[in-house]
Amino acid sequence: ADEASAPRPTPELLDIVPRTNRRVYDIRAVLDTVFDTEDWFEVQPKFGPAIICALAHLGGHPVAVVANQPMVLAGSIDADAAENSRRLLASFVGELQARTGVAPSRTLAAGFSQGGIMSAGLGLTRPDIVAGFAILSGRILPEIAPLIAPPAQLGGLDALILHGDQDDRLPVEWAERSASLLQQLGVRFEQKRYPARHEITPAMAQDFVAWVTRRLVPAQG
């Protein structure tokens, strides 16, 4: 590896990222620091600025990164930002499958909080490239409704909804709304709730791993 991609300390992040979540910071400064070089490419920078969609090199490897921008809407995701990240994620998954030969039937999308929002958006609008998705303490954006695939294309999907009853960031009502929508769409899903806040607890992690295993690991018999 050359000097730019070699492992290196990044103490400057301590000055960029505040210790309190009441102060905002520029996520671009973080990306400038962690990427191999500062000449990374931002996809559609003027569309959905609350989310930064970047193509760069990290440790010498090409990466696609979706990051919240605290300088815009305090990092909250809006419809434009969600659409920008959904397009990038779909493109990335398709390219990864083409390069590795991994079939859509063995591809799952999953994420925590806004990662769950992105995973649900990908699964419901592009069921041709994933077999299922998991929403961990997240939600399904109402704005994706016009983009959701026809019910006939959603029949092969599996979904998982995990949420904490004491979630103070995304109240548990969002999990109920997600479950109601999936039921209307005819998507198979499992739903579990936990005595937890906006977090991933060991029980959540265990149930998530079990769900992935049931879908990707052949049964022994």
C-alpha positions as CSV (number, residue, x, y, z in Angstrom):
1,A,0.0,0.0,0.0
2,D,1.2,3.5,-0.7
3,E,1.4,6.2,2.0
4,A,-2.1,7.5,1.4
5,S,-3.8,4.1,1.9
6,A,-1.6,2.8,4.7
7,P,-3.0,2.7,8.3
8,R,-2.6,6.0,10.1
9,P,-3.8,7.7,13.2
10,T,-6.5,10.4,12.9
11,P,-6.3,12.4,16.1
12,E,-7.8,15.4,14.2
13,L,-11.2,13.7,14.4
14,L,-11.3,14.6,18.1
15,D,-11.3,18.3,17.1
16,I,-13.8,17.9,14.3
17,V,-16.5,15.8,16.0
18,P,-17.9,17.5,19.1
19,R,-18.3,15.5,22.3
20,T,-21.9,16.8,22.7
21,N,-24.7,16.1,20.2
22,R,-26.0,19.6,20.7
23,R,-23.3,21.0,18.4
24,V,-23.2,20.4,14.7
25,Y,-20.1,19.7,12.6
26,D,-19.3,19.3,8.9
27,I,-19.3,15.6,7.9
28,R,-17.2,16.5,4.9
29,A,-14.3,17.3,7.2
30,V,-14.6,13.8,8.7
31,L,-14.6,12.2,5.2
32,D,-11.6,14.3,4.2
33,T,-9.8,12.9,7.2
34,V,-10.7,9.2,6.9
35,F,-10.5,8.8,3.2
36,D,-7.2,8.1,1.5
37,T,-7.2,11.5,-0.2
38,E,-9.4,14.6,-0.1
39,D,-10.3,14.4,-3.8
40,W,-13.3,12.0,-3.3
41,F,-16.4,12.3,-5.5
42,E,-19.7,13.4,-4.1
43,V,-22.8,12.1,-6.0
44,Q,-25.4,14.8,-6.8
45,P,-24.2,17.3,-4.1
46,K,-27.1,19.7,-4.6
47,F,-29.8,17.0,-4.4
48,G,-30.7,16.0,-0.9
49,P,-27.9,17.8,0.9
50,A,-28.9,16.3,4.3
51,I,-27.1,13.1,3.1
52,I,-23.6,12.9,1.6
53,C,-23.2,10.2,-1.0
54,A,-19.5,9.7,-1.7
55,L,-17.3,7.5,-3.9
56,A,-13.8,7.3,-2.6
57,H,-10.8,5.1,-1.6
58,L,-10.3,3.9,1.9
59,G,-7.3,1.8,2.7
60,G,-6.6,1.5,-1.0
61,H,-10.1,0.0,-1.6
62,P,-12.9,1.7,-3.6
63,V,-15.9,2.4,-1.3
64,A,-19.3,4.0,-1.5
65,V,-20.3,5.9,1.6
66,V,-23.6,7.4,2.7
67,A,-23.3,9.8,5.6
68,N,-25.6,12.2,7.4
69,Q,-24.7,15.8,7.2
70,P,-25.3,17.5,10.6
71,M,-24.9,20.9,9.0
72,V,-28.2,20.4,7.1
73,L,-31.4,19.7,9.1
74,A,-29.2,18.6,12.0
75,G,-28.5,15.4,10.0
76,S,-32.1,14.4,9.7
77,I,-33.0,12.6,6.5
78,D,-35.6,14.2,4.2
79,A,-37.3,12.9,1.0
80,D,-34.6,14.2,-1.4
81,A,-31.7,12.8,0.8
82,A,-33.5,9.5,1.0
83,E,-33.9,9.3,-2.7
84,N,-30.2,10.2,-3.3
85,S,-29.0,7.5,-0.9
86,R,-31.5,5.0,-2.3
87,R,-30.2,5.4,-5.8
88,L,-26.6,5.1,-4.7
89,L,-27.3,2.1,-2.6
90,A,-29.1,0.3,-5.5
91,S,-26.2,1.1,-7.9
92,F,-23.7,-0.1,-5.4
93,V,-25.5,-3.4,-4.7
94,G,-26.0,-4.1,-8.4
95,E,-22.3,-3.4,-9.1
96,L,-21.2,-5.5,-6.1
97,Q,-23.3,-8.5,-7.3
98,A,-22.0,-8.2,-10.8
99,R,-18.4,-8.2,-9.6
100,T,-18.7,-11.0,-7.0
101,G,-21.4,-13.2,-8.6
102,V,-23.6,-13.1,-5.5
103,A,-27.1,-13.6,-6.6
104,P,-30.0,-11.3,-5.5
105,S,-31.6,-14.4,-3.8
106,R,-28.6,-14.3,-1.4
107,T,-28.5,-10.6,-0.8
108,L,-30.1,-8.9,2.2
109,A,-30.1,-5.2,3.1
110,A,-30.2,-4.2,6.8
111,G,-29.5,-1.2,8.9
112,F,-30.0,0.6,12.2
113,S,-32.0,3.8,12.4
114,Q,-31.5,5.7,9.1
115,G,-29.7,2.6,7.8
116,G,-33.0,0.8,8.3
117,I,-34.8,3.5,6.4
118,M,-32.4,3.0,3.5
119,S,-32.6,-0.8,3.6
120,A,-36.4,-0.7,3.6
121,G,-36.4,1.8,0.7
122,L,-34.1,-0.4,-1.3
123,G,-36.0,-3.6,-0.7
124,L,-39.4,-2.2,-1.4
125,T,-38.4,-0.4,-4.6
126,R,-35.8,-2.8,-5.9
127,P,-36.9,-6.3,-5.0
128,D,-35.1,-7.5,-8.1
129,I,-31.8,-7.1,-6.4
130,V,-32.4,-8.2,-2.8
131,A,-34.2,-11.1,-1.1
132,G,-35.1,-9.2,2.0
133,F,-34.4,-6.3,4.4
134,A,-34.2,-5.6,8.1
135,I,-35.2,-2.5,9.9
136,L,-33.5,-2.1,13.3
137,S,-35.0,0.8,15.2
138,G,-35.9,2.5,11.9
139,R,-38.9,3.2,9.8
140,I,-40.3,3.2,6.2
141,L,-40.5,6.6,4.7
142,P,-44.0,7.5,3.4
143,E,-42.3,9.4,0.5
144,I,-41.2,6.2,-1.2
145,A,-44.8,5.1,-1.8
146,P,-44.9,6.1,-5.5
147,L,-41.7,4.1,-6.1
148,I,-42.7,0.8,-4.3
149,A,-42.7,-2.1,-6.7
150,P,-46.0,-3.9,-7.7
151,P,-47.2,-6.5,-5.2
152,A,-46.4,-9.3,-7.6
153,Q,-42.8,-8.4,-7.4
154,L,-42.8,-8.1,-3.6
155,G,-44.0,-11.7,-3.1
156,G,-40.5,-13.1,-2.7
157,L,-39.3,-10.6,-0.1
158,D,-38.7,-11.3,3.6
159,A,-38.5,-8.5,6.1
160,L,-37.6,-8.0,9.8
161,I,-38.7,-5.2,12.1
162,L,-36.8,-4.9,15.5
163,H,-37.6,-2.0,17.7
164,G,-37.3,-0.8,21.3
165,D,-40.4,0.1,23.3
166,Q,-38.7,3.0,24.9
167,D,-37.1,4.4,21.7
168,D,-37.0,8.2,22.2
169,R,-35.6,9.0,18.7
170,L,-38.0,7.0,16.5
171,P,-41.0,6.0,18.7
172,V,-42.2,2.5,18.5
173,E,-45.3,3.7,16.6
174,W,-43.0,3.8,13.5
175,A,-42.5,0.1,13.8
176,E,-46.3,-0.5,13.9
177,R,-46.7,1.7,10.8
178,S,-44.0,-0.3,9.0
179,A,-45.7,-3.6,10.0
180,S,-49.1,-2.3,8.8
181,L,-47.6,-1.2,5.4
182,L,-45.9,-4.5,4.9
183,Q,-49.0,-6.4,5.7
184,Q,-50.9,-4.3,3.1
185,L,-48.3,-5.0,0.5
186,G,-48.3,-8.7,1.1
187,V,-44.6,-8.8,2.3
188,R,-43.7,-11.6,4.7
189,F,-42.2,-10.1,7.8
190,E,-41.3,-10.8,11.4
191,Q,-41.6,-8.2,14.1
192,K,-40.1,-8.1,17.6
193,R,-40.0,-5.4,20.3
194,Y,-37.7,-5.1,23.2
195,P,-37.4,-3.2,26.5
196,A,-34.8,-0.8,24.9
197,R,-34.2,2.7,23.7
198,H,-32.8,3.8,20.4
199,E,-30.1,1.2,20.4
200,I,-29.2,-2.4,19.3
201,T,-29.2,-4.6,22.4
202,P,-27.6,-8.1,22.6
203,A,-31.1,-9.6,22.2
204,M,-31.7,-7.6,19.0
205,A,-28.4,-8.6,17.6
206,Q,-29.0,-12.3,18.4
207,D,-32.4,-12.2,16.7
208,F,-31.0,-10.4,13.7
209,V,-28.3,-13.0,13.2
210,A,-30.8,-15.8,13.6
211,W,-33.0,-14.2,10.9
212,V,-30.1,-13.8,8.5
213,T,-28.9,-17.4,9.2
214,R,-32.4,-18.8,8.4
215,R,-32.4,-17.1,5.1
216,L,-28.8,-17.6,3.9
217,V,-27.5,-20.7,5.6
218,P,-28.8,-24.0,4.1
219,A,-30.6,-26.2,6.6
220,Q,-28.7,-29.3,7.7
221,G,-30.7,-32.5,7.3
